Amino acid sequence: MAPKRASGVRVRRGRRGRALHIDGTFASWYAPGTARTGSVWDALAAPLLLLPAARRRSVLVLGLGGGSVARLARALAPRARIVGVERGADVLRAARRFFDLDALDLEIVHADALRYLAWTRRRFDVILEDVFVGTGRAVRKPDWLPDPGLARAARHLRPDGLLVSNAIDEAPDVARCLGGLFPGLLRIEVAGYDNRVLVGGPRSIRAGALRAAVARNPLLSATLPRLSFRTLVPAGGLSARPPGTARRCD
């Protein structure tokens, strides 16, 4: 079927599902009937399983796109308040029309993610950061990520919450930044992708525990063979500061 266009937004619909491309970058995947993507978005949502179900009360998604990770978050935390922030009006229109975004019961905020962090007073159990700019192979994090953006996001976490970031070339910088903010740090890799998902949180988070939780989960267990998990040593070691106390990541 011919792709649908709206400025730099392109939707391809095929037999297996629907792909959202933004300025030449693969930005979301949706297979009707399942929240699982079999790729990076599964890794980005998986850290929710590190929290008991009662602690998955509120989730913030920065860079909502077509809603891939928000759909997974809804499946893993069916009663949570989920806020999705997206600056692209064309992206939101495509997500609503082709990706069933409104069926997810989200609070959708049409805004720049950094500005949202500046004016919101809300706190969340989990923040999932999936913000990219640029076109095609030149896709990258905006200038405010990882610093000061991740430190600002960390201030909006509840105690022992998780801050999860999807990175490509900036992954080492994101890891250093999260390591200066949190006493616990994990990395998730996905076979066939250059993305690295970094997870900052309490000292108790461990790669083995997350792997076991994914293996037990009916939704994500099929993706497990493509995922690898590693516990990292934070830049600040055991003296890493709790969320909200650091002003910079360097």
C-alpha positions as CSV (number, residue, x, y, z in Angstrom):
1,M,0.0,0.0,0.0
2,A,1.3,3.5,-0.8
3,P,2.7,5.3,2.2
4,K,0.8,8.1,3.8
5,R,2.6,11.5,4.1
6,A,2.2,14.6,6.3
7,S,5.2,16.9,5.9
8,G,8.2,14.8,7.2
9,V,5.9,12.1,8.6
10,R,5.5,8.9,6.6
11,V,3.4,5.8,7.5
12,R,4.0,2.5,5.8
13,R,1.3,-0.2,6.2
14,G,2.1,-3.8,5.4
15,R,0.9,-7.3,6.3
16,R,2.8,-7.5,9.6
17,G,2.1,-4.0,10.9
18,R,2.5,-0.3,10.5
19,A,5.8,1.7,10.6
20,L,6.1,5.4,11.4
21,H,9.0,7.3,9.8
22,I,9.8,10.8,10.8
23,D,12.2,12.7,8.5
24,G,13.6,9.4,7.3
25,T,14.0,7.8,10.7
26,F,12.2,4.7,11.8
27,A,10.3,6.1,14.8
28,S,7.5,3.7,15.8
29,W,6.1,0.2,15.0
30,Y,2.6,-1.1,15.6
31,A,1.2,-4.6,14.9
32,P,-2.5,-4.4,15.7
33,G,-3.5,-7.0,18.3
34,T,-0.2,-6.8,20.3
35,A,1.8,-4.2,22.1
36,R,5.0,-6.1,21.5
37,T,7.4,-4.7,18.8
38,G,10.2,-7.3,19.0
39,S,12.7,-4.4,19.0
40,V,14.0,-1.4,20.8
41,W,10.7,-0.3,22.3
42,D,10.4,-3.6,24.1
43,A,13.8,-2.9,25.7
44,L,12.8,0.7,26.5
45,A,9.6,-0.5,28.4
46,A,11.1,-3.6,30.0
47,P,12.6,-1.7,33.1
48,L,9.0,-1.2,34.3
49,L,9.2,-4.9,35.3
50,L,11.9,-3.9,37.9
51,L,9.1,-2.3,39.9
52,P,6.3,-4.2,41.7
53,A,2.9,-3.7,40.1
54,A,1.9,-1.4,42.9
55,R,4.8,0.9,42.1
56,R,3.9,1.3,38.4
57,R,1.4,4.1,39.1
58,S,2.6,6.8,36.8
59,V,4.7,6.9,33.7
60,L,6.1,9.8,31.6
61,V,7.0,9.2,28.0
62,L,9.2,11.9,26.5
63,G,9.1,11.6,22.7
64,L,5.7,9.8,22.3
65,G,6.0,9.3,18.5
66,G,3.5,6.8,17.3
67,G,3.0,5.4,20.8
68,S,5.1,2.2,20.6
69,V,6.6,2.4,24.1
70,A,3.4,4.0,25.6
71,R,1.4,1.0,24.3
72,L,3.9,-1.4,26.0
73,A,3.8,0.7,29.2
74,R,0.0,0.5,29.2
75,A,0.2,-3.3,28.8
76,L,2.7,-3.6,31.7
77,A,1.0,-1.1,33.9
78,P,-2.7,-1.2,33.0
79,R,-3.9,1.1,35.8
80,A,-1.1,3.7,35.5
81,R,-1.5,7.3,34.7
82,I,0.6,7.7,31.5
83,V,1.6,11.1,30.2
84,G,3.0,11.2,26.6
85,V,4.9,14.3,25.4
86,E,5.3,14.9,21.7
87,R,6.2,18.2,20.0
88,G,5.2,17.2,16.4
89,A,1.6,18.0,15.6
90,D,1.9,15.9,12.3
91,V,3.3,13.0,14.4
92,L,0.3,13.1,16.7
93,R,-2.2,13.3,13.8
94,A,-0.6,10.2,12.2
95,A,-0.4,8.4,15.5
96,R,-4.1,9.0,16.1
97,R,-5.1,8.0,12.6
98,F,-2.9,5.0,12.0
99,F,-1.6,3.8,15.4
100,D,-4.8,3.8,17.5
101,L,-3.2,6.2,19.9
102,D,-6.4,7.3,21.5
103,A,-7.2,3.7,22.6
104,L,-4.3,3.8,25.0
105,D,-6.0,6.1,27.5
106,L,-3.0,8.5,27.7
107,E,-2.7,12.1,28.7
108,I,-1.2,13.5,25.6
109,V,0.8,16.8,25.8
110,H,1.7,18.6,22.6
111,A,4.9,20.3,23.7
112,D,8.7,20.3,23.6
113,A,10.0,17.8,26.1
114,L,12.5,20.2,27.7
115,R,9.8,22.8,28.1
116,Y,7.4,20.3,29.7
117,L,10.1,19.3,32.2
118,A,10.5,23.0,33.1
119,W,6.9,23.7,33.9
120,T,5.4,20.5,35.1
121,R,5.4,19.8,38.9
122,R,4.3,16.2,38.6
123,R,6.4,13.3,39.8
124,F,6.5,9.8,38.2
125,D,7.5,6.3,39.1
126,V,9.1,5.8,35.6
127,I,10.3,8.2,33.0
128,L,11.0,6.8,29.5
129,E,13.1,9.2,27.4
130,D,12.9,8.6,23.6
131,V,13.7,12.0,22.1
132,F,15.6,12.3,18.9
133,V,16.1,15.0,16.3
134,G,17.7,15.1,12.8
135,T,17.1,13.1,9.7
136,G,17.9,9.7,8.4
137,R,21.3,8.4,9.6
138,A,22.1,11.8,11.2
139,V,19.5,11.2,13.9
140,R,20.8,12.3,17.3
141,K,19.8,13.6,20.7
142,P,18.9,17.3,20.9
143,D,21.5,19.6,22.4
144,W,19.9,19.5,25.9
145,L,20.4,15.7,26.2
146,P,21.9,14.2,28.1
147,D,22.9,17.4,30.0
148,P,21.0,19.1,31.5
149,G,17.9,17.2,30.4
150,L,18.4,14.0,32.3
151,A,19.1,15.8,35.5
152,R,15.9,17.8,35.1
153,A,14.0,14.7,34.3
154,A,15.4,13.0,37.5
155,R,13.9,15.7,39.6
156,H,10.4,14.5,38.5
157,L,10.9,11.0,39.8
158,R,9.4,9.6,42.9
159,P,11.8,8.0,45.4
160,D,13.4,4.9,44.0
161,G,11.9,5.6,40.5
162,L,13.6,4.8,37.2
163,L,14.9,7.0,34.4
164,V,15.2,5.1,31.1
165,S,16.9,6.6,28.1
166,N,17.1,5.3,24.5
167,A,20.4,6.4,22.9
168,I,22.6,5.7,19.9
169,D,25.9,7.5,19.4
170,E,25.4,9.4,22.7
171,A,25.1,6.2,24.7
172,P,28.5,6.7,26.6
173,D,27.5,10.2,27.5
174,V,24.1,9.1,28.7
175,A,25.6,6.4,30.8
176,R,28.0,8.8,32.4
177,C,25.2,11.2,33.1
178,L,22.9,8.6,34.6
179,G,25.8,7.2,36.6
180,G,26.3,10.6,38.2
181,L,22.6,10.9,39.1
182,F,21.8,7.4,40.3
183,P,23.5,4.7,42.4
184,G,22.2,1.9,40.1
185,L,22.8,1.7,36.4
186,L,21.9,-0.9,33.7
187,R,22.4,-1.2,29.9
188,I,20.1,-3.1,27.5
189,E,21.2,-3.9,23.9
190,V,19.0,-5.2,21.1
191,A,20.4,-7.5,18.5
192,G,20.5,-5.9,15.1
193,Y,20.2,-2.3,16.4
194,D,22.7,0.3,17.4
195,N,20.5,1.6,20.2
196,R,21.6,1.3,23.8
197,V,18.9,1.6,26.5
198,L,20.3,3.0,29.7
199,V,18.5,2.7,33.0
200,G,19.2,4.7,36.1
201,G,17.6,3.9,39.5
202,P,18.2,2.7,43.0
203,R,21.3,0.6,43.9
204,S,19.1,-2.5,44.0
205,I,18.5,-2.7,40.2
206,R,20.4,-5.6,38.6
207,A,20.6,-6.9,35.0
208,G,19.9,-10.5,36.1
209,A,16.7,-9.5,37.9
210,L,15.5,-7.7,34.8
211,R,16.3,-10.6,32.5
212,A,14.4,-12.9,34.8
213,A,11.4,-10.6,34.9
214,V,11.3,-10.3,31.1
215,A,11.6,-14.1,30.8
216,R,8.5,-14.5,33.1
217,N,6.5,-11.8,31.3
218,P,4.0,-13.2,28.7
219,L,4.3,-10.1,26.5
220,L,8.0,-9.6,26.4
221,S,9.4,-13.1,26.8
222,A,9.4,-13.6,23.0
223,T,11.8,-10.7,22.6
224,L,14.2,-12.0,25.2
225,P,16.5,-13.8,22.8
226,R,17.3,-10.5,21.1
227,L,18.1,-8.6,24.3
228,S,21.3,-8.5,26.4
229,F,21.5,-7.0,29.9
230,R,24.5,-5.6,31.8
231,T,24.8,-4.0,35.2
232,L,27.2,-1.0,35.0
233,V,29.2,0.7,37.7
234,P,27.9,4.3,38.0
235,A,30.4,7.1,37.5
236,G,29.9,8.1,41.1
237,G,30.2,4.6,42.4
238,L,28.4,4.0,45.6
239,S,28.5,7.7,46.3
240,A,26.3,8.5,43.3
241,R,23.8,11.2,44.3
242,P,20.1,10.6,44.7
243,P,17.8,12.0,42.0
244,G,17.1,15.7,42.2
245,T,20.4,16.7,44.0
246,A,22.6,17.0,40.9
247,R,22.6,20.1,38.7
248,R,24.9,18.7,36.0
249,C,26.0,15.4,34.7
250,D,29.7,16.1,34.1
